Amino acid sequence: MTGPEPASAPLDTSRPHPARVYDWWLGGKDNYPVDEELARRILAADSTAVRGARANRRFMHRAVRTLAEAGIRQFLDIGTGIPTEPNLHQVAQAVAPESRVVYADNDPIVLRHAEALLHGSAEGATEYVHADVRDPDRILRLAGESLDFDRPVALSLVALTHYLGDAANGDDAHGLLKRYKDVLAPGSHLVLSQVTPDLNPAAVGKAAELFARGGTPFHPRSLTEFARFFDGLELLGPGIIPVTGWRPDPEDVAAQTEGIVPVYAGVARKP
C-alpha cells in the first residue's frame, strides 16, 4: 500500500519539520533538538501553541466521532503526523469497527511509525501512504486501493493548510483542495483546521516569522480565506468557529477558560 518508497527514506534532522515541532508540543519523543528549539521559540512568542496543538487533536477526535456516528465508514487523513493515541482510526473504529482508514504523510519519521498506525480493527482496514499533500494524484491513486471513492469519504487535513501557500505557481492551496474535493462522492465530508491571525495577530505573526526562519513557510489565514476551502460544500453546525468551540466536550469547555486559541475549525458535507 505504501508503494515503492523504501523503509529507509532519508531523514533530514538539520532543520525543523512541522510534524516534529507539533510532536514536541504534544509531549512526544519523536523530535530532535532543532525541532525542540523552534517549538520553544514559537511557544515563547505565542503562548497558545501547546494548547492549540492539543485542541487540534481533540477537534479531530470529535469530528471523526461525529462523522462515524453519522454513518461515514471511509476516512482519508492527509498530514497525519507522528502517531499520538488515540489515532484517527482508533476513534472511527471504536464507533464502527468496519471503518476503513488511509493515512498520508511525507515525513520519514511517520513512515517509520507506519506499522504502529496500521494496528486497527479486524473488521476494518488501516493503511498508510508515504506521499506529500501536493501530490494528489499519488495519494488518491494509492488511497483508492483501500477506499471506494464512489462512496462517501471523510477527508481530513487538520492543522495542515497553514503550511501551504496561495501562489498559483506554487502550492495554490485553494486549487489543491479543490482537486481533492472534486473526486469525493456526494455525502463526503471535509474536516479542516487552520491557524488564523484574526484572534491574536501579533503572536501569530511572530510565529509565522519564526517558522519561515526555520525553513518552513507558514500561512495563517483570515476567516474569509479559510472559509473559501469549503466552497461548494455545506457546513455542519456550528459552522466555522475557533477550534475549542466546535461541538465541545467538557474538556474543551474547560480549555476555553484559558483563552482563545487562534485556530479556526470546520466540517462540511459535499451535497
HUUR-V658090 format. One record per residue. RES is the residue in three letters. PSI is psi as a letter, one per 20 degrees, with the letter a starting at -180 (none if undefined). OMEGA is omega in whole degrees, -180 to 180 (NA if undefined). D_LAST is the distance of its C-alpha to the last C-alpha in Angstrom with 1 decimal. Layout:
BEGIN
res->[RES | RES]
psi->[PSI | PSI]
omega->[OMEGA | OMEGA]
d_last->[D_LAST | D_LAST]
END
This chain:
BEGIN
res->[MET | THR | GLY | PRO | GLU | PRO | ALA | SER | ALA | PRO | LEU | ASP | THR | SER | ARG | PRO | HIS | PRO | ALA | ARG | VAL | TYR | ASP | TRP | TRP | LEU | GLY | GLY | LYS | ASP | ASN | TYR | PRO | VAL | ASP | GLU | GLU | LEU | ALA | ARG | ARG | ILE | LEU | ALA | ALA | ASP | SER | THR | ALA | VAL | ARG | GLY | ALA | ARG | ALA | ASN | ARG | ARG | PHE | MET | HIS | ARG | ALA | VAL | ARG | THR | LEU | ALA | GLU | ALA | GLY | ILE | ARG | GLN | PHE | LEU | ASP | ILE | GLY | THR | GLY | ILE | PRO | THR | GLU | PRO | ASN | LEU | HIS | GLN | VAL | ALA | GLN | ALA | VAL | ALA | PRO | GLU | SER | ARG | VAL | VAL | TYR | ALA | ASP | ASN | ASP | PRO | ILE | VAL | LEU | ARG | HIS | ALA | GLU | ALA | LEU | LEU | HIS | GLY | SER | ALA | GLU | GLY | ALA | THR | GLU | TYR | VAL | HIS | ALA | ASP | VAL | ARG | ASP | PRO | ASP | ARG | ILE | LEU | ARG | LEU | ALA | GLY | GLU | SER | LEU | ASP | PHE | ASP | ARG | PRO | VAL | ALA | LEU | SER | LEU | VAL | ALA | LEU | THR | HIS | TYR | LEU | GLY | ASP | ALA | ALA | ASN | GLY | ASP | ASP | ALA | HIS | GLY | LEU | LEU | LYS | ARG | TYR | LYS | ASP | VAL | LEU | ALA | PRO | GLY | SER | HIS | LEU | VAL | LEU | SER | GLN | VAL | THR | PRO | ASP | LEU | ASN | PRO | ALA | ALA | VAL | GLY | LYS | ALA | ALA | GLU | LEU | PHE | ALA | ARG | GLY | GLY | THR | PRO | PHE | HIS | PRO | ARG | SER | LEU | THR | GLU | PHE | ALA | ARG | PHE | PHE | ASP | GLY | LEU | GLU | LEU | LEU | GLY | PRO | GLY | ILE | ILE | PRO | VAL | THR | GLY | TRP | ARG | PRO | ASP | PRO | GLU | ASP | VAL | ALA | ALA | GLN | THR | GLU | GLY | ILE | VAL | PRO | VAL | TYR | ALA | GLY | VAL | ALA | ARG | LYS | PRO]
psi->[h | i | a | j | p | q | h | l | q | p | o | o | j | i | q | q | p | g | h | h | g | g | g | g | h | i | j | r | i | m | r | r | h | h | g | h | g | g | g | h | g | g | h | h | h | n | i | i | g | g | h | g | g | h | h | g | g | h | g | g | g | g | g | g | g | g | h | g | h | i | i | p | j | p | p | o | o | p | l | g | r | p | p | o | q | p | r | g | h | h | g | g | i | h | g | n | h | j | q | p | p | p | q | p | q | j | p | h | h | h | g | h | j | h | h | h | h | j | n | a | q | h | h | b | q | p | r | p | p | n | r | q | h | i | m | h | g | g | g | h | g | h | h | i | h | h | q | o | j | i | r | p | q | o | p | p | n | p | l | h | h | i | j | p | a | i | p | h | j | c | h | m | g | h | h | g | h | h | h | g | h | h | i | p | q | q | i | r | q | p | o | q | q | p | q | q | i | h | i | m | h | g | g | h | g | g | g | h | g | g | g | g | h | j | j | o | q | p | m | q | q | r | g | g | g | g | h | h | h | j | p | i | r | o | p | q | q | k | b | p | q | q | h | i | i | o | l | q | r | h | h | h | g | h | h | h | i | i | r | q | p | l | p | q | q | q | p | q | p | o | none]
omega->[-179 | 177 | -172 | -177 | 177 | 179 | -179 | 178 | -174 | -178 | -179 | 178 | -179 | 177 | -175 | 175 | -177 | -179 | -178 | 173 | 178 | 179 | 179 | 179 | -180 | 180 | -179 | -177 | -176 | 179 | -175 | -178 | -180 | 177 | 179 | -180 | 180 | 180 | 180 | -179 | 178 | 179 | 178 | 180 | -177 | -175 | -180 | -171 | -179 | 179 | 180 | 179 | -179 | 177 | 177 | 179 | -179 | 176 | 178 | 179 | -177 | -179 | -180 | 179 | 179 | -177 | 177 | 178 | 178 | 174 | 177 | -176 | 179 | -175 | 173 | -176 | -178 | -173 | -173 | -176 | -180 | -173 | 175 | -176 | -5 | 177 | -176 | -177 | 179 | 178 | -178 | -175 | 172 | 177 | -177 | -174 | -178 | -178 | 178 | -173 | 172 | 175 | 175 | 178 | -179 | -178 | 179 | 178 | 178 | 176 | -179 | 178 | -174 | -179 | 178 | 179 | -170 | -180 | -180 | -179 | 178 | -176 | -176 | 178 | 177 | -176 | -179 | 176 | 176 | -175 | -178 | 178 | -179 | 179 | -176 | -179 | 180 | -178 | -177 | 179 | -178 | 177 | -180 | 174 | -180 | -177 | 176 | -176 | 170 | 178 | -176 | 178 | 170 | 179 | -179 | 172 | -174 | 180 | -179 | -171 | 178 | 172 | -179 | 180 | -175 | -173 | -179 | 178 | 178 | -178 | -176 | -171 | -178 | 176 | 178 | 179 | 179 | 179 | 176 | -177 | -175 | -178 | -177 | 178 | 173 | -176 | 175 | -179 | 175 | -180 | -176 | 163 | -169 | 175 | -179 | 174 | -173 | -168 | 179 | -169 | -177 | -178 | -180 | 177 | 178 | 178 | 179 | 179 | -180 | 176 | -178 | 178 | 179 | 178 | -180 | 175 | -175 | -170 | 173 | -177 | 177 | 178 | -179 | -180 | 179 | -178 | -180 | 178 | -177 | 179 | 180 | -179 | 179 | -179 | 170 | 174 | 7 | -179 | 177 | -171 | 173 | -163 | -179 | -178 | -178 | 179 | -169 | 167 | 180 | 180 | -180 | 176 | 178 | -179 | -179 | 179 | 179 | 180 | -178 | 171 | -174 | -179 | 174 | 177 | 176 | 176 | -176 | -178 | 175 | -176 | NA]
d_last->[30.0 | 31.1 | 32.4 | 35.8 | 36.0 | 39.3 | 39.6 | 41.9 | 39.5 | 41.4 | 41.2 | 42.0 | 43.4 | 45.0 | 42.2 | 39.5 | 36.1 | 33.1 | 32.4 | 36.1 | 36.3 | 33.4 | 35.2 | 38.3 | 36.5 | 35.2 | 38.8 | 38.5 | 41.4 | 39.8 | 40.6 | 43.6 | 45.9 | 44.2 | 40.9 | 42.6 | 44.5 | 41.4 | 39.6 | 42.6 | 42.9 | 39.3 | 39.8 | 43.0 | 41.1 | 38.0 | 38.9 | 35.3 | 34.7 | 35.4 | 33.6 | 30.6 | 30.6 | 30.9 | 28.3 | 25.8 | 26.7 | 26.3 | 22.9 | 21.8 | 23.4 | 21.6 | 18.1 | 18.7 | 20.3 | 17.5 | 14.9 | 17.6 | 18.4 | 14.9 | 15.3 | 14.3 | 17.3 | 16.9 | 17.5 | 18.4 | 20.5 | 21.9 | 24.9 | 26.0 | 29.4 | 32.5 | 31.9 | 32.3 | 32.0 | 29.9 | 27.7 | 24.0 | 24.8 | 27.2 | 24.8 | 22.1 | 24.9 | 26.7 | 23.8 | 23.1 | 25.9 | 24.2 | 21.6 | 21.7 | 22.0 | 22.8 | 24.4 | 25.1 | 27.8 | 30.5 | 33.3 | 36.2 | 36.8 | 33.4 | 34.2 | 37.5 | 35.7 | 33.2 | 35.3 | 34.8 | 31.0 | 31.1 | 32.7 | 29.9 | 29.9 | 31.6 | 28.7 | 26.1 | 26.3 | 26.6 | 27.2 | 28.0 | 27.6 | 30.1 | 28.3 | 27.4 | 23.9 | 25.1 | 25.3 | 21.8 | 23.2 | 25.5 | 23.2 | 20.5 | 23.3 | 25.1 | 22.1 | 21.2 | 24.6 | 23.3 | 19.5 | 17.7 | 14.9 | 13.9 | 12.8 | 10.7 | 12.7 | 13.2 | 14.6 | 17.2 | 19.5 | 21.6 | 24.4 | 24.1 | 22.7 | 25.9 | 27.9 | 26.1 | 27.4 | 25.9 | 28.4 | 27.2 | 30.1 | 29.5 | 26.5 | 24.1 | 21.9 | 19.0 | 19.3 | 19.7 | 16.5 | 14.7 | 16.4 | 15.1 | 11.4 | 11.8 | 13.0 | 10.4 | 8.8 | 5.3 | 6.0 | 8.0 | 9.3 | 11.6 | 14.9 | 17.3 | 20.7 | 23.0 | 26.6 | 27.0 | 30.2 | 29.3 | 30.8 | 33.9 | 34.5 | 38.0 | 37.4 | 34.2 | 36.0 | 38.8 | 36.6 | 35.0 | 38.5 | 39.7 | 36.8 | 37.7 | 41.4 | 40.5 | 38.8 | 35.2 | 33.3 | 31.3 | 28.8 | 28.0 | 25.4 | 25.1 | 22.3 | 21.2 | 21.4 | 19.5 | 16.7 | 16.3 | 15.1 | 11.8 | 11.4 | 8.1 | 6.5 | 6.8 | 10.3 | 11.7 | 15.1 | 17.6 | 15.7 | 17.8 | 21.2 | 24.3 | 23.8 | 26.2 | 24.4 | 21.0 | 21.5 | 25.1 | 27.4 | 31.1 | 31.9 | 29.4 | 30.8 | 34.2 | 33.3 | 32.2 | 35.9 | 36.8 | 35.0 | 31.7 | 30.4 | 29.2 | 25.9 | 22.4 | 19.6 | 15.9 | 13.0 | 9.4 | 6.1 | 3.8 | 0.0]
END
